[in-house]
């Protein structure tokens, strides 16, 4: 059985110690960082399967760490935040985070979310191993779990990948936001409809020539979203 490595980045040693203990008990390998710079360095050296990232890190903020990771990696990122306002959490998703937990949090909940994220990130959602749209403008390679836009890796996060593969599995079907949450993310997802909109916005910026006039991920006003691409 594969052992997943989790990077925990938090400047509070007690939180890191408790979180590490619960994760190790659940069978994960854990590496720890107490600053933003350490988190970036350890990520490059170890390439973990998932990152638990506190927003309030010294030297380099969690937001900056998240943005830097997203430039080169689609690794799942679970944010820890003491900010309770909904907009703060939505902003984190816009930066590229995949899920969040608000402090103070239960270590058991964090472990459960890590497990759910990793399960979703390794599930195969499309009907074929390789889907090609508009003569190669968009290619979804399900075996490699990657998406190419005009021949270049679109660097989707796994949440963005799940949204796209869920929609393209049922071309033309209109998904209400609640249905998309249940089908793509599972019922443990707490982001709500605004979080779905944030993932859709990020996805469009990566795969659409003009995100304001999307060809692939289309809005059906007053209802939800559908996939508009035709396989070629």
Order of alpha helices (4+ residues) and beta strands (2+ residues): beta-alpha-beta-alpha-beta-alpha-beta-alpha-beta-alpha-beta-beta-beta-beta-alpha-beta-alpha-alpha-beta-beta
